[in-house]
Amino acid sequence: MIRGLTGDDAPRLAELELLLFSGDNPWSAADFRAEISQPYCIYLGIEHEGALVAYAGLAKMGPATDPEFEIHTIGVDPKMQRRGFARVLMEHLCAEADRFAGPIFLEVRTDNVPAINLYERFGFQTIGVRKRYYQPSGADAFTMVRPARLLEQAQQHEGDEL
Ligand SMILES: CC(C)(COP(=O)(O)OP(=O)(O)OC[C@H]1O[C@@H](n2cnc3c(N)ncnc32)[C@H](O)[C@@H]1OP(=O)(O)O)[C@@H](O)C(=O)NCCC(=O)NCCS
């Protein structure tokens, strides 16, 4: 079941972050509460057998008539990976950006092959490297962008890519 997240989900989200991003300053429950309460953010999660197992957040930036988007986070419980949960979350977030024909930007560790593969499947391209972007690990990040598409074009592309 996919649903919108609220501040009440923050403790579980912080628990998942610790599992997934322990070396890179994982977000706390307070960080999640602050993010989710922002009107320009959309946070979605997937519940499986009563537990929240996957989450993702998208921020809408810039002018209302010509917005751009950023994926702020995405994570799947290590025990629940490779079941298509991230793909479902990405489909929803990309569809939201496509409603406004806005590009989506994100950063990803240069050694994070699973995430890079996921993003490439959704049409993201690498456009730069940010040195020592992640702390305290000091790992580099790729900046990736999925160029703006209209919803109909996006559905056509996704049919080609997935
Ligand atoms: C990246 C992540 C979100 C993927 O979640 P997931 O639910 O396992 O991914 P899905 O099952 O939906 O897979 C979708 C696609 O992602 C890619 N992918 C996912 N896991 C992969 C892996 N271990 N190795 C290579 N490619 C992988 C594949 O292209 C896959 O498509 P396929 O199954 O048809 O090959 C998950 O590995 C994760 O939570 N990682 C830790 C947190 C993280 O790094 N988040 C991204 C921060 S930028």
The ligand as an SDF file (V2000), in Angstrom:
LIG
                    3D

 48 50  0  0  0  0  0  0  0  0999 V2000
   18.3710    2.2080   -4.2130 C   0  0  0  0  0  0  0  0  0  0  0  0
   17.1840    1.5410   -3.5090 C   0  0  0  0  0  0  0  0  0  0  0  0
   16.2300    2.6380   -3.0400 C   0  0  0  0  0  0  0  0  0  0  0  0
   16.4710    0.6250   -4.5190 C   0  0  0  0  0  0  0  0  0  0  0  0
   15.3120    0.0930   -3.8770 O   0  0  0  0  0  0  0  0  0  0  0  0
   14.6320   -1.2820   -4.3320 P   0  0  0  0  0  0  0  0  0  0  0  0
   13.2250   -1.2830   -3.8360 O   0  0  0  0  0  0  0  0  0  0  0  0
   15.4960   -2.4180   -3.9360 O   0  0  0  0  0  0  0  0  0  0  0  0
   14.6610   -1.1470   -5.9310 O   0  0  0  0  0  0  0  0  0  0  0  0
   13.6730   -1.8830   -6.9510 P   0  0  0  0  0  0  0  0  0  0  0  0
   13.4720   -3.3030   -6.5210 O   0  0  0  0  0  0  0  0  0  0  0  0
   12.4560   -1.0440   -7.1580 O   0  0  0  0  0  0  0  0  0  0  0  0
   14.5620   -1.8830   -8.2630 O   0  0  0  0  0  0  0  0  0  0  0  0
   14.3700   -0.9380   -9.3310 C   0  0  0  0  0  0  0  0  0  0  0  0
   15.6440   -0.8940  -10.1680 C   0  0  0  0  0  0  0  0  0  0  0  0
   16.7270   -0.3320   -9.3860 O   0  0  0  0  0  0  0  0  0  0  0  0
   17.9710   -0.9570   -9.7630 C   0  0  0  0  0  0  0  0  0  0  0  0
   18.5010   -1.7050   -8.6110 N   0  0  0  0  0  0  0  0  0  0  0  0
   17.9110   -1.8560   -7.4020 C   0  0  0  0  0  0  0  0  0  0  0  0
   18.7110   -2.5640   -6.5770 N   0  0  0  0  0  0  0  0  0  0  0  0
   19.8270   -2.8700   -7.2810 C   0  0  0  0  0  0  0  0  0  0  0  0
   21.0150   -3.5780   -6.9700 C   0  0  0  0  0  0  0  0  0  0  0  0
   21.2330   -4.1280   -5.7490 N   0  0  0  0  0  0  0  0  0  0  0  0
   21.9780   -3.6690   -7.9110 N   0  0  0  0  0  0  0  0  0  0  0  0
   21.8030   -3.1150   -9.1320 C   0  0  0  0  0  0  0  0  0  0  0  0
   20.6750   -2.4370   -9.5070 N   0  0  0  0  0  0  0  0  0  0  0  0
   19.7020   -2.3130   -8.5860 C   0  0  0  0  0  0  0  0  0  0  0  0
   17.6260   -1.9060  -10.8930 C   0  0  0  0  0  0  0  0  0  0  0  0
   17.7310   -1.1780  -12.1030 O   0  0  0  0  0  0  0  0  0  0  0  0
   16.1770   -2.2400  -10.5900 C   0  0  0  0  0  0  0  0  0  0  0  0
   15.4610   -2.7030  -11.6870 O   0  0  0  0  0  0  0  0  0  0  0  0
   15.4210   -4.3170  -11.9720 P   0  0  0  0  0  0  0  0  0  0  0  0
   14.9770   -4.9600  -10.6890 O   0  0  0  0  0  0  0  0  0  0  0  0
   14.4280   -4.4400  -13.0860 O   0  0  0  0  0  0  0  0  0  0  0  0
   16.8330   -4.7080  -12.3300 O   0  0  0  0  0  0  0  0  0  0  0  0
   17.6510    0.6500   -2.3170 C   0  0  0  0  0  0  0  0  0  0  0  0
   18.7250   -0.1560   -2.7420 O   0  0  0  0  0  0  0  0  0  0  0  0
   18.0800    1.4380   -1.0860 C   0  0  0  0  0  0  0  0  0  0  0  0
   17.2550    1.7710   -0.2220 O   0  0  0  0  0  0  0  0  0  0  0  0
   19.3900    1.7270   -0.9770 N   0  0  0  0  0  0  0  0  0  0  0  0
   19.9080    2.4350    0.2230 C   0  0  0  0  0  0  0  0  0  0  0  0
   19.4380    3.8540    0.2520 C   0  0  0  0  0  0  0  0  0  0  0  0
   19.9260    4.6330   -0.9490 C   0  0  0  0  0  0  0  0  0  0  0  0
   21.0500    4.4580   -1.4030 O   0  0  0  0  0  0  0  0  0  0  0  0
   19.0630    5.5220   -1.4820 N   0  0  0  0  0  0  0  0  0  0  0  0
   19.4060    6.3680   -2.6050 C   0  0  0  0  0  0  0  0  0  0  0  0
   20.0840    7.5950   -2.1030 C   0  0  0  0  0  0  0  0  0  0  0  0
   20.5400    8.6920   -3.4450 S   0  0  0  0  0  0  0  0  0  0  0  0
  1  2  1  0
  2  3  1  0
  2  4  1  0
  2 36  1  0
  4  5  1  0
  5  6  1  0
  6  7  2  0
  6  8  1  0
  6  9  1  0
  9 10  1  0
 10 11  2  0
 10 12  1  0
 10 13  1  0
 13 14  1  0
 14 15  1  0
 15 16  1  0
 15 30  1  0
 16 17  1  0
 17 18  1  0
 17 28  1  0
 18 19  1  0
 18 27  1  0
 19 20  2  0
 20 21  1  0
 21 22  1  0
 21 27  2  0
 22 23  1  0
 22 24  2  0
 24 25  1  0
 25 26  2  0
 26 27  1  0
 28 29  1  0
 28 30  1  0
 30 31  1  0
 31 32  1  0
 32 33  2  0
 32 34  1  0
 32 35  1  0
 36 37  1  0
 36 38  1  0
 38 39  2  0
 38 40  1  0
 40 41  1  0
 41 42  1  0
 42 43  1  0
 43 44  2  0
 43 45  1  0
 45 46  1  0
 46 47  1  0
 47 48  1  0
M  END
$$$$
